[in-house]
Amino acid sequence: MKILMTGSSGLVGSALIPVLREAGHEVTKLVRSAPKSADEVQWDPQIGIRELTRLEGMDAVIHLAGENIAAGRWNADQKARIRESRVRGTQTLCHALTQLALPPKVLLSASALGFYGDRGEEVLSEESAAGRGFLSEVCVAWEAATQPAEKSGLRVVLLRIGIVLSPTGGPLAKMALPFKLGLGGVIGSGQQYMSWIALDDLIGAITHALTTEAVRGPLNCVAPHPVTNREFTKTLGGALRRPTIFPVPAFVLRLMLGEMADELLLSGARLEPKRLLETQFQFRYPRLDEALGAVLGKR
Ligand SMILES: NC(=O)c1ccc[n+]([C@@H]2O[C@H](COP(=O)([O-])OP(=O)(O)OC[C@H]3O[C@@H](n4cnc5c(N)ncnc54)[C@H](OP(=O)(O)O)[C@@H]3O)[C@@H](O)[C@H]2O)c1
């Protein structure tokens, strides 16, 4: 396949590209900076695509771009960047795709578990309604921005990605640091659910969505066994062989991180990967201890 990818320099994109190329696919990157190689095309997510004709004849688009949600404190400017990089960026991309004489057949567009908001113990499938809060509103608008592509006949898959466990960065690297220093512990009440996925399985789920015609619409990209923060803390401490005796009270996190603390760390959502399982996707790491063991290189 000829595949176009946005956000290719990020945690997910940079791990996905070698896997796609190894499988024989041709990947073109849509990048924000000046192109450095023949496989790059420049775009400004807020404005448009520099050489639109380079997008003719692609088979698929994987759209991962967006301002990192943990990049900085959520003041009004940062929240606008988080939202607009996704909503406007998706509008720009989808508008371009609908202008093509030879458009792609499929668009895989990132979204996030944030779609569901803070939901306690409720088990959430792709049919569950959106939640409340900033991230939920962003995800709803981000997903809705793909509608022009869907209306013009593309198979659109909305990748509702959970907490990605990767050895090289992302949420786990941030979480693991205090644990490595022996300062790990439960966050807030510890009751909030964490729906996680090993990076290898996310890459598998994305390639599964790319080639499985039956997959369309929302797709929960999470492992089948989400855990509470208390279980996560215990398992991570065990994997790192470190104590987990330093709980982090909610008020401390709120003082340190503001609104981000509530939406990213103190709230929880218990997702099930219903569509992935229905379409026979096989997880390599369905359980957290195996995933952390593999990701942290202890097994
Ligand atoms: N990692 C997770 O745990 C997780 C969980 C749920 C959802 N997701 C979503 O999945 C997608 C990929 O995740 P990731 O972890 O690979 O993200 P990432 O490491 O933060 O990378 C995202 C990429 O988006 C582009 N980008 C950064 N700022 C941007 C801006 N202001 N406007 C437009 N593009 C911008 C960059 O690529 P270029 O420099 O190449 O343009 C960047 O490498 C993201 O949309 C993320 O929200 C991730």
The ligand as a Gaussian input file, in Angstrom:
#p B3LYP/6-31G(d) Opt

LIG

0 1
 N        0.777000       8.135000      23.466000
 C       -0.374000       7.944000      24.098000
 O       -0.414000       7.382000      25.234000
 C       -1.680000       8.344000      23.446000
 C       -2.888000       8.026000      24.104000
 C       -4.092000       8.393000      23.513000
 C       -4.091000       9.061000      22.298000
 N       -2.930000       9.367000      21.685000
 C       -2.990000      10.128000      20.426000
 O       -2.356000       9.418000      19.378000
 C       -1.653000      10.326000      18.516000
 C       -0.216000       9.887000      18.406000
 O        0.309000       9.806000      19.722000
 P        1.872000      10.000000      20.028000
 O        2.085000       9.539000      21.430000
 O        2.689000       9.439000      18.925000
 O        1.964000      11.600000      20.027000
 P        3.291000      12.493000      20.081000
 O        4.477000      11.685000      20.414000
 O        2.963000      13.665000      20.960000
 O        3.447000      12.958000      18.577000
 C        2.461000      13.626000      17.877000
 C        3.033000      14.210000      16.592000
 O        2.103000      15.212000      16.164000
 C        2.817000      16.282000      15.556000
 N        2.530000      17.514000      16.299000
 C        3.047000      17.954000      17.483000
 N        2.548000      19.145000      17.820000
 C        1.681000      19.478000      16.837000
 C        0.861000      20.609000      16.610000
 N        0.811000      21.628000      17.473000
 N        0.096000      20.607000      15.478000
 C        0.112000      19.556000      14.620000
 N        0.899000      18.483000      14.763000
 C        1.658000      18.438000      15.870000
 C        4.308000      15.938000      15.628000
 O        4.672000      15.325000      14.388000
 P        5.422000      16.141000      13.195000
 O        6.470000      16.985000      13.884000
 O        5.966000      15.050000      12.372000
 O        4.380000      16.950000      12.540000
 C        4.358000      14.924000      16.753000
 O        5.444000      14.061000      16.599000
 C       -1.806000      11.713000      19.133000
 O       -2.779000      12.433000      18.432000
 C       -2.241000      11.442000      20.555000
 O       -3.094000      12.452000      21.084000
 C       -1.705000       9.017000      22.219000

